[in-house]
Amino acid sequence: MFQNRVNPFGQLIETKARGLWMGNRGLLHNGQQQILRPFKLKAWITCVLEFKDRKRPIMAAGQYTELFFLDEVTAFAAGHRPCFECRRVDAARFKLYWIQGNPEYGFDMKTPIGKIDEILHQERVDSSGAKVVYEAVLSSLPDGTFVQVEDGAYLLKNQQLFHWSPAGYGAQFSLPESTMVKVLTPASIVNAFSAGYI
C-alpha cells in the first residue's frame, strides 16, 4: 500500500480504497517508494486513469509520483486542476470558467495555464506548507465545494453536507445557511464553480 491517495485537505494518505482519478505534483518519492515532499511542481493536475494504452509502474524510480483521488471534487479541494494532455476538453472548460469567475486577474484564453497555477498554488499552501483555509457563509458557496466541520471534510451539494472518507461519502446533514464555515476548496476554484464549471 502506497502513501499516494489525496484527501480534501491536500494530504497524501495510505488507504486500500480505490480512486476514480489520477494526478501528480511531480516527483515526490525516493527509491524506496517513500514520500519525501508534498509537492515539487506548482502544476498540480488531475488525470484519467487510462490514456492511450500507457502503462506505468507505481512510484517508479525517477518518475513522477502517481496520486489518486476519490473523485474530481476531492482533487479540486486539494488544489488540483484538469490535465491539458489527457483531459484537454475538461481543462479548456475549466480554464474558461476559472477566467470568468476570477475577472480581477484580467486573464483570457491566451493566458498560459502556468499563470493560473501560480494563483492556485498561493491558494493551496501557505509559506509554512500548511493548507490554506478561509471562511465564508455557507449559502454563498456553490455545489462541489468542500468545507471543514470540526476535523472532518464535507462536500456541499444542494445545501446538504456529506462527510468525506477515502471509500466514499457518509450520511448527509445540514447547517443553517447563515453559518460561517471553513472552506477547503481554493477560492478561485470556488469562483469557477460559481461561474458554471460542473
KELONU-558469 format. One record per residue: residue in three letters; x, y, z of N, C-alpha, C in turn. Coordinates in pm, 1 decimal, decimal comma. Layout:
<recs>
['ALA'; [X; Y; Z]; [X; Y; Z]; [X; Y; Z]];
...
</recs>
This chain:
<recs>
['MET'; [85,1; -118,9; 0,0]; [0,0; 0,0; 0,0]; [88,9; 124,2; 0,0]];
['PHE'; [58,0; 219,0; -88,0]; [139,4; 338,6; -103,7]; [72,0; 460,5; -39,3]];
['GLN'; [152,5; 556,6; -2,7]; [101,6; 684,2; 50,9]; [77,9; 778,4; -67,2]];
['ASN'; [-22,5; 746,2; -149,1]; [-42,1; 824,9; -271,0]; [-188,2; 858,2; -299,6]];
['ARG'; [-272,8; 846,4; -198,5]; [-412,2; 888,9; -211,2]; [-425,0; 1027,7; -151,7]];
['VAL'; [-496,4; 1117,5; -218,9]; [-507,8; 1257,1; -176,2]; [-643,8; 1280,4; -111,7]];
['ASN'; [-643,1; 1344,9; 4,6]; [-769,6; 1379,7; 69,4]; [-803,7; 1526,5; 41,9]];
['PRO'; [-922,4; 1574,2; 82,0]; [-961,4; 1712,0; 51,3]; [-873,4; 1819,0; 117,0]];
['PHE'; [-794,8; 1779,8; 216,9]; [-700,8; 1872,7; 279,0]; [-571,0; 1883,3; 198,8]];
['GLY'; [-559,6; 1803,4; 93,6]; [-439,0; 1802,5; 11,9]; [-330,8; 1711,7; 64,4]];
['GLN'; [-360,6; 1638,2; 171,3]; [-261,9; 1548,0; 232,0]; [-254,7; 1417,6; 153,9]];
['LEU'; [-136,8; 1354,5; 157,4]; [-116,5; 1224,4; 93,9]; [-129,0; 1117,5; 201,0]];
['ILE'; [-223,7; 1026,1; 182,4]; [-254,7; 926,0; 284,6]; [-245,0; 785,4; 224,9]];
['GLU'; [-236,0; 686,4; 313,4]; [-241,2; 545,9; 273,3]; [-382,8; 494,4; 293,1]];
['THR'; [-434,4; 423,3; 193,6]; [-565,7; 361,9; 206,1]; [-578,1; 250,8; 102,5]];
['LYS'; [-657,7; 151,5; 133,7]; [-684,9; 44,4; 37,5]; [-794,1; 83,2; -60,8]];
['ALA'; [-866,1; 191,4; -30,6]; [-976,6; 234,0; -117,0]; [-923,7; 280,0; -252,8]];
['ARG'; [-998,8; 250,8; -357,5]; [-958,8; 286,7; -492,7]; [-1005,2; 428,0; -526,7]];
['GLY'; [-940,0; 488,7; -623,4]; [-977,6; 621,7; -668,5]; [-1025,9; 619,9; -812,2]];
['LEU'; [-1099,9; 724,0; -852,1]; [-1153,8; 734,6; -987,8]; [-1065,9; 818,8; -1079,4]];
['TRP'; [-973,6; 894,7; -1019,7]; [-887,6; 984,5; -1096,9]; [-743,6; 968,9; -1050,5]];
['MET'; [-651,8; 1000,1; -1140,3]; [-509,4; 1002,0; -1107,8]; [-458,3; 1144,2; -1128,8]];
['GLY'; [-342,2; 1174,6; -1073,8]; [-282,1; 1304,4; -1097,9]; [-139,9; 1306,4; -1048,0]];
['ASN'; [-79,7; 1425,3; -1054,8]; [55,3; 1435,5; -999,5]; [90,5; 1577,9; -963,3]];
['ARG'; [198,2; 1588,6; -885,0]; [257,1; 1715,7; -843,0]; [407,8; 1711,5; -865,4]];
['GLY'; [453,3; 1617,6; -949,9]; [595,7; 1599,1; -972,6]; [648,5; 1478,0; -897,7]];
['LEU'; [779,4; 1465,8; -892,2]; [845,6; 1353,1; -825,5]; [851,7; 1379,5; -675,4]];
['LEU'; [778,0; 1298,6; -598,3]; [766,6; 1319,3; -452,9]; [829,3; 1206,8; -372,2]];
['HIS'; [863,8; 1095,3; -436,0]; [908,3; 975,4; -363,4]; [1055,5; 945,5; -390,8]];
['ASN'; [1111,5; 859,4; -305,8]; [1250,5; 815,8; -322,5]; [1254,1; 675,2; -382,1]];
['GLY'; [1372,3; 616,0; -387,9]; [1388,5; 483,2; -445,0]; [1320,5; 373,6; -367,1]];
['GLN'; [1283,9; 401,1; -240,8]; [1212,0; 303,4; -158,0]; [1060,7; 327,8; -159,8]];
['GLN'; [1016,3; 413,6; -251,7]; [875,2; 447,4; -269,0]; [815,7; 512,9; -144,5]];
['GLN'; [897,6; 592,2; -77,6]; [852,7; 669,7; 38,4]; [836,2; 815,2; -5,0]];
['ILE'; [730,0; 878,3; 43,3]; [704,3; 1018,7; 10,6]; [802,2; 1106,9; 87,4]];
['LEU'; [871,6; 1193,9; 14,7]; [969,5; 1283,7; 75,1]; [918,4; 1426,2; 87,5]];
['ARG'; [823,9; 1464,4; 1,6]; [776,2; 1603,0; -1,6]; [630,0; 1603,3; -46,9]];
['PRO'; [552,0; 1705,8; -11,3]; [411,7; 1709,3; -52,7]; [391,7; 1752,7; -198,2]];
['PHE'; [489,7; 1821,8; -256,3]; [481,0; 1863,3; -396,5]; [619,7; 1904,8; -443,2]];
['LYS'; [637,2; 1904,0; -575,4]; [759,3; 1956,2; -635,9]; [727,1; 2064,3; -737,8]];
['LEU'; [612,5; 2053,7; -801,9]; [570,4; 2147,2; -905,3]; [452,5; 2231,1; -858,1]];
['LYS'; [431,4; 2345,4; -924,8]; [312,7; 2426,0; -898,0]; [195,3; 2382,4; -984,6]];
['ALA'; [221,8; 2303,3; -1086,4]; [115,8; 2249,1; -1171,1]; [67,4; 2118,4; -1109,1]];
['TRP'; [-39,2; 2127,7; -1031,9]; [-99,9; 2009,4; -971,5]; [-215,3; 1969,5; -1062,5]];
['ILE'; [-207,6; 1850,4; -1122,8]; [-306,8; 1814,6; -1223,3]; [-385,8; 1689,9; -1184,2]];
['THR'; [-502,3; 1676,3; -1248,0]; [-588,7; 1559,6; -1232,1]; [-603,5; 1493,8; -1368,7]];
['CYS'; [-577,5; 1363,4; -1374,0]; [-573,9; 1288,7; -1499,8]; [-673,1; 1173,2; -1498,2]];
['VAL'; [-702,2; 1122,3; -1618,3]; [-781,8; 1000,0; -1629,0]; [-693,9; 881,1; -1589,9]];
['LEU'; [-757,7; 772,5; -1550,6]; [-682,3; 654,0; -1509,9]; [-619,8; 581,3; -1628,7]];
['GLU'; [-681,6; 591,7; -1745,7]; [-630,1; 524,8; -1864,8]; [-620,4; 625,1; -1978,1]];
['PHE'; [-506,8; 623,3; -2050,6]; [-485,2; 717,5; -2160,4]; [-388,7; 656,8; -2261,4]];
['LYS'; [-436,1; 637,1; -2383,7]; [-353,6; 588,1; -2495,1]; [-276,9; 459,6; -2462,6]];
['ASP'; [-339,7; 371,0; -2388,2]; [-278,5; 241,6; -2354,7]; [-145,3; 252,6; -2281,1]];
['ARG'; [-120,8; 364,8; -2217,9]; [3,3; 380,3; -2141,9]; [-2,6; 297,2; -2014,9]];
['LYS'; [107,0; 233,7; -1981,8]; [117,5; 155,0; -1859,1]; [237,2; 207,2; -1780,5]];
['ARG'; [215,2; 231,7; -1651,7]; [321,5; 284,6; -1566,3]; [329,9; 204,5; -1436,7]];
['PRO'; [448,4; 164,1; -1397,7]; [462,2; 107,3; -1262,9]; [445,7; 220,4; -1161,0]];
['ILE'; [377,0; 191,7; -1051,4]; [353,3; 294,1; -949,2]; [484,2; 329,7; -879,1]];
['MET'; [508,3; 460,8; -867,5]; [625,6; 515,0; -797,8]; [756,7; 455,6; -850,0]];
['ALA'; [771,7; 455,1; -981,5]; [897,7; 409,0; -1041,3]; [1008,7; 508,1; -1009,5]];
['ALA'; [1129,7; 458,9; -998,8]; [1244,7; 543,8; -965,5]; [1261,5; 653,7; -1069,6]];
['GLY'; [1273,3; 776,7; -1021,4]; [1299,1; 890,4; -1108,0]; [1180,9; 940,4; -1187,8]];
['GLN'; [1061,6; 882,8; -1169,4]; [941,6; 923,7; -1242,2]; [846,7; 997,9; -1147,8]];
['TYR'; [753,4; 1074,4; -1207,1]; [660,6; 1148,0; -1121,1]; [579,8; 1050,6; -1035,6]];
['THR'; [533,5; 1099,6; -922,4]; [457,1; 1018,6; -827,2]; [309,5; 1018,1; -866,3]];
['GLU'; [256,0; 901,2; -893,8]; [114,6; 888,4; -928,1]; [31,0; 907,5; -801,4]];
['LEU'; [-60,6; 1002,1; -806,9]; [-151,3; 1029,3; -696,1]; [-292,9; 991,3; -739,4]];
['PHE'; [-378,2; 957,1; -643,8]; [-513,4; 913,2; -676,6]; [-616,5; 985,9; -589,9]];
['PHE'; [-735,7; 1005,2; -648,9]; [-843,0; 1081,3; -585,6]; [-972,9; 1002,5; -589,6]];
['LEU'; [-1052,5; 1013,5; -483,9]; [-1184,2; 951,9; -481,3]; [-1266,3; 1000,6; -599,4]];
['ASP'; [-1266,8; 1132,5; -623,7]; [-1346,0; 1192,3; -730,9]; [-1287,1; 1329,1; -764,6]];
['GLU'; [-1346,5; 1394,3; -863,2]; [-1289,6; 1521,2; -908,7]; [-1304,7; 1632,3; -805,4]];
['VAL'; [-1414,5; 1634,4; -731,2]; [-1430,3; 1742,2; -631,7]; [-1326,0; 1730,0; -521,0]];
['THR'; [-1285,0; 1607,8; -488,8]; [-1176,6; 1589,2; -391,7]; [-1047,0; 1645,7; -447,5]];
['ALA'; [-1019,1; 1618,5; -574,3]; [-898,8; 1672,4; -638,4]; [-901,0; 1824,9; -638,0]];
['PHE'; [-1015,4; 1883,1; -669,7]; [-1026,2; 2029,3; -668,9]; [-1005,0; 2084,5; -528,7]];
['ALA'; [-1062,6; 2020,8; -427,5]; [-1045,5; 2068,8; -290,2]; [-898,9; 2069,9; -250,7]];
['ALA'; [-824,5; 1970,5; -297,9]; [-681,0; 1963,6; -268,2]; [-601,3; 2067,8; -346,1]];
['GLY'; [-662,1; 2124,0; -451,5]; [-594,5; 2226,8; -530,1]; [-547,5; 2181,8; -666,8]];
['HIS'; [-594,7; 2066,4; -713,6]; [-558,5; 2017,7; -846,7]; [-656,0; 2071,4; -951,6]];
['ARG'; [-611,3; 2070,4; -1077,3]; [-694,1; 2111,2; -1190,6]; [-682,7; 2006,2; -1301,1]];
['PRO'; [-773,8; 2006,4; -1400,3]; [-766,8; 1907,2; -1508,4]; [-638,0; 1920,3; -1590,4]];
['CYS'; [-588,0; 1805,5; -1635,8]; [-466,5; 1796,9; -1716,8]; [-496,6; 1837,8; -1861,4]];
['PHE'; [-405,0; 1913,5; -1922,3]; [-425,0; 1957,1; -2060,2]; [-384,4; 1851,3; -2162,1]];
['GLU'; [-322,9; 1741,3; -2119,7]; [-288,4; 1636,4; -2215,6]; [-399,9; 1533,2; -2225,9]];
['CYS'; [-432,2; 1468,5; -2115,4]; [-530,2; 1359,9; -2120,4]; [-674,2; 1407,2; -2101,5]];
['ARG'; [-693,9; 1532,5; -2060,8]; [-828,7; 1585,9; -2037,4]; [-843,7; 1722,3; -2102,5]];
['ARG'; [-802,1; 1733,6; -2227,0]; [-794,8; 1864,1; -2294,5]; [-928,1; 1939,9; -2291,1]];
['VAL'; [-1038,7; 1872,0; -2319,6]; [-1168,6; 1939,9; -2322,7]; [-1205,1; 1990,9; -2183,5]];
['ASP'; [-1190,5; 1906,5; -2081,4]; [-1220,4; 1948,3; -1944,0]; [-1128,3; 2061,2; -1900,0]];
['ALA'; [-1001,0; 2052,2; -1938,2]; [-904,0; 2154,5; -1898,0]; [-938,9; 2289,2; -1959,4]];
['ALA'; [-975,6; 2289,1; -2086,8]; [-1013,6; 2414,4; -2152,8]; [-1141,2; 2472,1; -2092,0]];
['ARG'; [-1235,9; 2383,8; -2060,2]; [-1361,4; 2427,3; -1996,9]; [-1334,7; 2485,0; -1858,5]];
['PHE'; [-1246,6; 2417,1; -1782,2]; [-1211,4; 2469,0; -1650,1]; [-1144,7; 2605,4; -1662,8]];
['LYS'; [-1051,2; 2618,8; -1755,9]; [-981,9; 2747,2; -1774,3]; [-1081,7; 2857,7; -1807,9]];
['LEU'; [-1177,4; 2828,5; -1896,6]; [-1278,9; 2927,9; -1934,7]; [-1358,1; 2974,1; -1813,1]];
['TYR'; [-1408,4; 2877,6; -1734,4]; [-1489,7; 2916,4; -1619,0]; [-1405,0; 2977,8; -1508,2]];
['TRP'; [-1278,5; 2935,3; -1496,8]; [-1189,5; 2998,2; -1398,2]; [-1169,7; 3145,6; -1433,6]];
['ILE'; [-1147,3; 3175,0; -1561,7]; [-1128,3; 3313,5; -1607,1]; [-1255,2; 3394,6; -1583,3]];
['GLN'; [-1371,0; 3335,8; -1615,8]; [-1497,5; 3407,3; -1595,8]; [-1525,5; 3432,2; -1447,9]];
['GLY'; [-1488,3; 3337,1; -1363,7]; [-1514,5; 3350,2; -1221,0]; [-1415,4; 3437,4; -1147,0]];
['ASN'; [-1302,1; 3467,8; -1211,0]; [-1196,2; 3546,5; -1147,1]; [-1150,4; 3660,6; -1238,2]];
['PRO'; [-1243,5; 3751,2; -1274,6]; [-1211,2; 3856,8; -1371,8]; [-1107,3; 3957,5; -1322,6]];
['GLU'; [-1086,3; 3961,4; -1190,8]; [-991,7; 4060,2; -1136,0]; [-849,1; 4039,2; -1185,0]];
['TYR'; [-817,5; 3921,1; -1236,0]; [-681,5; 3895,1; -1283,5]; [-659,9; 3940,9; -1427,3]];
['GLY'; [-766,3; 3967,9; -1499,7]; [-753,5; 4014,9; -1636,9]; [-702,7; 3908,8; -1733,5]];
['PHE'; [-719,6; 3781,3; -1701,5]; [-672,4; 3673,9; -1788,7]; [-772,2; 3648,7; -1901,8]];
['ASP'; [-722,6; 3591,0; -2012,6]; [-809,5; 3543,6; -2119,1]; [-761,4; 3405,3; -2160,7]];
['MET'; [-825,0; 3347,9; -2262,5]; [-792,5; 3210,1; -2300,0]; [-651,1; 3196,1; -2355,9]];
['LYS'; [-587,0; 3307,7; -2390,6]; [-448,5; 3302,7; -2437,9]; [-348,0; 3307,3; -2323,0]];
['THR'; [-395,7; 3335,6; -2203,0]; [-307,0; 3338,8; -2086,6]; [-252,6; 3198,8; -2060,6]];
['PRO'; [-121,6; 3183,1; -2044,5]; [-66,5; 3049,4; -2017,0]; [-126,1; 2990,5; -1888,4]];
['ILE'; [-152,2; 2860,0; -1888,9]; [-210,9; 2794,5; -1771,9]; [-118,9; 2807,8; -1650,9]];
['GLY'; [10,2; 2825,3; -1673,9]; [103,7; 2844,5; -1563,8]; [71,2; 2966,1; -1478,2]];
['LYS'; [10,0; 3067,9; -1538,1]; [-29,6; 3186,5; -1460,5]; [-140,9; 3150,6; -1361,7]];
['ILE'; [-232,8; 3066,0; -1405,2]; [-338,6; 3019,7; -1315,5]; [-279,9; 2928,8; -1208,8]];
['ASP'; [-185,1; 2843,0; -1247,6]; [-119,3; 2755,6; -1150,0]; [-51,1; 2836,0; -1039,7]];
['GLU'; [6,5; 2949,5; -1074,4]; [71,0; 3035,1; -973,4]; [-30,7; 3081,5; -869,7]];
['ILE'; [-146,8; 3123,6; -916,2]; [-250,7; 3170,0; -823,7]; [-304,4; 3053,2; -740,7]];
['LEU'; [-328,6; 2939,9; -807,1]; [-377,3; 2823,0; -732,9]; [-278,2; 2781,8; -624,9]];
['HIS'; [-150,5; 2792,5; -655,9]; [-51,7; 2749,5; -556,8]; [-55,8; 2837,8; -432,2]];
['GLN'; [-76,4; 2966,8; -450,7]; [-89,3; 3057,6; -336,0]; [-213,3; 3024,6; -253,4]];
['GLU'; [-315,3; 2970,5; -319,5]; [-440,5; 2938,1; -251,3]; [-438,9; 2799,3; -188,1]];
['ARG'; [-340,2; 2716,3; -223,3]; [-332,3; 2579,4; -170,3]; [-260,2; 2572,7; -38,1]];
['VAL'; [-137,1; 2626,0; -37,8]; [-48,2; 2612,9; 77,7]; [11,3; 2747,7; 113,6]];
['ASP'; [31,5; 2770,3; 243,9]; [94,3; 2895,1; 286,4]; [246,2; 2878,1; 291,0]];
['SER'; [315,5; 2979,4; 336,7]; [462,7; 2978,0; 334,9]; [521,3; 2869,3; 423,7]];
['SER'; [443,2; 2819,5; 519,7]; [491,4; 2711,6; 606,7]; [453,2; 2573,7; 552,7]];
['GLY'; [380,5; 2570,3; 439,6]; [337,9; 2443,6; 381,0]; [202,0; 2394,7; 429,3]];
['ALA'; [133,6; 2474,5; 512,6]; [2,6; 2434,9; 564,7]; [-107,8; 2464,8; 463,4]];
['LYS'; [-215,2; 2387,8; 470,1]; [-330,4; 2408,4; 383,0]; [-391,2; 2545,8; 407,6]];
['VAL'; [-416,7; 2620,0; 300,4]; [-484,1; 2749,0; 311,8]; [-634,2; 2723,9; 324,3]];
['VAL'; [-692,6; 2775,9; 430,4]; [-836,0; 2763,9; 455,6]; [-889,5; 2904,5; 478,8]];
['TYR'; [-1009,2; 2931,9; 431,1]; [-1068,6; 3063,4; 454,0]; [-1214,3; 3045,5; 495,2]];
['GLU'; [-1275,9; 3152,5; 542,9]; [-1413,2; 3143,5; 591,6]; [-1510,4; 3207,6; 494,0]];
['ALA'; [-1629,7; 3150,1; 485,8]; [-1736,3; 3204,2; 401,6]; [-1869,9; 3163,1; 460,1]];
['VAL'; [-1974,5; 3233,8; 422,5]; [-2110,1; 3198,5; 462,2]; [-2153,5; 3079,0; 377,1]];
['LEU'; [-2207,8; 2977,2; 440,9]; [-2243,5; 2854,1; 371,9]; [-2330,8; 2879,5; 249,8]];
['SER'; [-2428,9; 2967,2; 260,4]; [-2522,6; 2991,2; 149,2]; [-2455,4; 3055,7; 28,5]];
['SER'; [-2335,6; 3110,6; 46,2]; [-2266,0; 3176,1; -65,7]; [-2184,9; 3077,3; -149,3]];
['LEU'; [-2177,5; 2952,1; -106,0]; [-2089,6; 2855,1; -171,1]; [-2166,3; 2768,3; -271,5]];
['PRO'; [-2104,0; 2737,3; -386,5]; [-2168,8; 2652,3; -486,4]; [-2150,6; 2503,5; -455,8]];
['ASP'; [-2232,0; 2422,5; -519,3]; [-2215,1; 2277,4; -511,3]; [-2074,0; 2239,6; -555,6]];
['GLY'; [-2019,8; 2136,1; -491,7]; [-1885,7; 2090,6; -526,0]; [-1778,1; 2144,6; -434,4]];
['THR'; [-1814,5; 2238,8; -348,1]; [-1719,0; 2297,5; -254,7]; [-1703,1; 2206,1; -133,1]];
['PHE'; [-1581,2; 2195,8; -84,7]; [-1555,4; 2123,2; 39,5]; [-1537,9; 2222,2; 153,5]];
['VAL'; [-1597,3; 2189,4; 268,0]; [-1580,2; 2269,7; 387,7]; [-1531,8; 2180,1; 501,2]];
['GLN'; [-1474,7; 2242,8; 601,4]; [-1427,8; 2170,1; 719,3]; [-1526,4; 2192,3; 832,8]];
['VAL'; [-1572,1; 2084,3; 892,6]; [-1656,3; 2090,0; 1011,6]; [-1584,9; 2008,5; 1117,6]];
['GLU'; [-1547,4; 2075,5; 1226,3]; [-1459,4; 2016,1; 1326,7]; [-1334,2; 1966,8; 1255,2]];
['ASP'; [-1301,5; 1837,5; 1262,3]; [-1180,1; 1789,7; 1194,9]; [-1209,8; 1719,9; 1062,8]];
['GLY'; [-1336,0; 1718,6; 1021,1]; [-1373,1; 1644,1; 901,7]; [-1392,1; 1731,5; 779,6]];
['ALA'; [-1384,2; 1667,9; 661,2]; [-1409,4; 1734,5; 534,1]; [-1548,1; 1695,4; 485,7]];
['TYR'; [-1624,5; 1794,6; 438,5]; [-1762,3; 1772,0; 396,6]; [-1787,2; 1836,1; 260,8]];
['LEU'; [-1850,2; 1760,3; 173,3]; [-1886,8; 1808,9; 40,7]; [-2023,3; 1875,7; 47,0]];
['LEU'; [-2033,6; 1992,1; -14,8]; [-2158,8; 2065,4; -20,1]; [-2232,3; 2033,5; -150,6]];
['LYS'; [-2356,0; 1987,6; -138,1]; [-2441,2; 1962,7; -254,6]; [-2585,2; 1989,2; -214,6]];
['ASN'; [-2650,6; 2079,1; -289,6]; [-2790,0; 2115,4; -260,9]; [-2808,6; 2158,9; -115,8]];
['GLN'; [-2711,6; 2236,3; -66,8]; [-2712,9; 2288,4; 70,5]; [-2710,6; 2178,6; 175,7]];
['GLN'; [-2673,8; 2059,0; 137,5]; [-2653,2; 1948,3; 230,4]; [-2504,6; 1917,2; 235,7]];
['LEU'; [-2456,8; 1870,7; 349,2]; [-2316,5; 1837,3; 368,0]; [-2301,1; 1686,0; 379,7]];
['PHE'; [-2201,7; 1633,5; 308,9]; [-2175,5; 1489,6; 306,8]; [-2033,5; 1465,0; 354,3]];
['HIS'; [-2019,9; 1383,4; 458,2]; [-1887,9; 1357,4; 516,5]; [-1802,5; 1274,3; 422,2]];
['TRP'; [-1678,9; 1321,5; 396,4]; [-1585,2; 1252,8; 307,2]; [-1509,1; 1145,2; 383,5]];
['SER'; [-1487,6; 1031,5; 317,9]; [-1393,9; 929,6; 365,6]; [-1324,7; 874,0; 242,2]];
['PRO'; [-1211,5; 805,9; 256,9]; [-1143,1; 752,4; 139,0]; [-1229,9; 658,9; 55,2]];
['ALA'; [-1328,9; 594,8; 117,5]; [-1413,6; 499,5; 46,9]; [-1540,9; 561,0; -9,3]];
['GLY'; [-1569,6; 686,6; 25,9]; [-1691,4; 749,3; -24,2]; [-1750,0; 846,2; 76,6]];
['TYR'; [-1879,5; 873,3; 63,1]; [-1944,7; 975,2; 144,1]; [-2041,4; 914,5; 244,0]];
['GLY'; [-2048,3; 977,5; 360,5]; [-2138,0; 932,0; 465,5]; [-2272,3; 1001,4; 458,4]];
['ALA'; [-2347,2; 988,1; 565,6]; [-2481,5; 1044,2; 571,9]; [-2478,1; 1195,9; 559,3]];
['GLN'; [-2585,8; 1249,0; 505,0]; [-2593,7; 1393,5; 486,8]; [-2650,7; 1461,3; 610,7]];
['PHE'; [-2615,2; 1588,6; 626,6]; [-2677,5; 1670,9; 728,5]; [-2672,2; 1814,8; 681,1]];
['SER'; [-2739,5; 1901,7; 749,3]; [-2743,3; 2041,3; 706,9]; [-2706,9; 2131,8; 823,0]];
['LEU'; [-2662,2; 2251,4; 788,2]; [-2634,8; 2358,6; 883,1]; [-2717,2; 2479,3; 840,2]];
['PRO'; [-2747,0; 2572,7; 930,4]; [-2815,7; 2694,4; 887,5]; [-2738,1; 2763,4; 775,2]];
['GLU'; [-2809,7; 2814,1; 675,3]; [-2744,9; 2875,3; 559,3]; [-2655,1; 2992,5; 597,1]];
['SER'; [-2682,9; 3056,0; 711,6]; [-2603,6; 3171,5; 754,4]; [-2476,0; 3131,6; 828,2]];
['THR'; [-2451,7; 3002,1; 845,7]; [-2334,5; 2954,5; 919,5]; [-2206,0; 2992,6; 847,2]];
['MET'; [-2109,3; 3043,4; 922,8]; [-1976,2; 3066,8; 868,7]; [-1901,1; 2934,2; 874,0]];
['VAL'; [-1842,2; 2895,5; 761,7]; [-1770,8; 2768,7; 754,8]; [-1628,6; 2791,5; 703,6]];
['LYS'; [-1541,2; 2696,4; 735,6]; [-1405,3; 2698,1; 682,4]; [-1406,4; 2626,2; 548,1]];
['VAL'; [-1356,0; 2692,9; 445,9]; [-1360,6; 2639,9; 309,9]; [-1225,2; 2578,2; 274,8]];
['LEU'; [-1229,2; 2452,7; 226,0]; [-1107,9; 2382,7; 185,6]; [-1075,7; 2402,5; 37,9]];
['THR'; [-1175,9; 2410,3; -46,5]; [-1154,0; 2427,3; -190,5]; [-1095,7; 2566,7; -215,8]];
['PRO'; [-985,9; 2577,0; -291,4]; [-926,5; 2708,5; -317,2]; [-1027,9; 2808,8; -371,7]];
['ALA'; [-1012,6; 2934,4; -329,9]; [-1112,9; 3037,5; -359,0]; [-1138,4; 3056,1; -507,8]];
['SER'; [-1033,3; 3055,8; -589,4]; [-1055,5; 3080,2; -733,3]; [-1125,3; 2961,6; -798,3]];
['ILE'; [-1108,2; 2840,4; -744,9]; [-1181,4; 2724,9; -797,3]; [-1327,8; 2733,5; -756,8]];
['VAL'; [-1356,2; 2776,5; -635,0]; [-1494,5; 2800,5; -593,3]; [-1558,3; 2901,9; -687,7]];
['ASN'; [-1485,2; 3006,1; -723,9]; [-1536,8; 3105,5; -816,8]; [-1566,0; 3044,1; -954,3]];
['ALA'; [-1480,9; 2949,9; -997,2]; [-1505,2; 2881,4; -1125,1]; [-1632,6; 2798,2; -1117,9]];
['PHE'; [-1656,1; 2733,2; -1002,6]; [-1781,7; 2658,9; -984,2]; [-1900,5; 2754,3; -992,8]];
['SER'; [-1889,5; 2868,3; -926,6]; [-1998,9; 2967,2; -927,3]; [-2024,8; 3020,3; -1067,7]];
['ALA'; [-1918,7; 3026,6; -1149,4]; [-1931,7; 3076,3; -1286,4]; [-1994,0; 2972,4; -1379,0]];
['GLY'; [-1998,8; 2844,9; -1336,6]; [-2066,1; 2744,8; -1416,4]; [-1992,6; 2615,8; -1440,4]];
['TYR'; [-1867,5; 2601,9; -1390,8]; [-1797,9; 2475,0; -1410,3]; [-1867,5; 2367,4; -1327,9]];
['ILE'; [-1903,5; 2257,5; -1392,1]; [-1970,2; 2146,7; -1323,7]; [-1877,2; 2026,9; -1328,4]];
</recs>
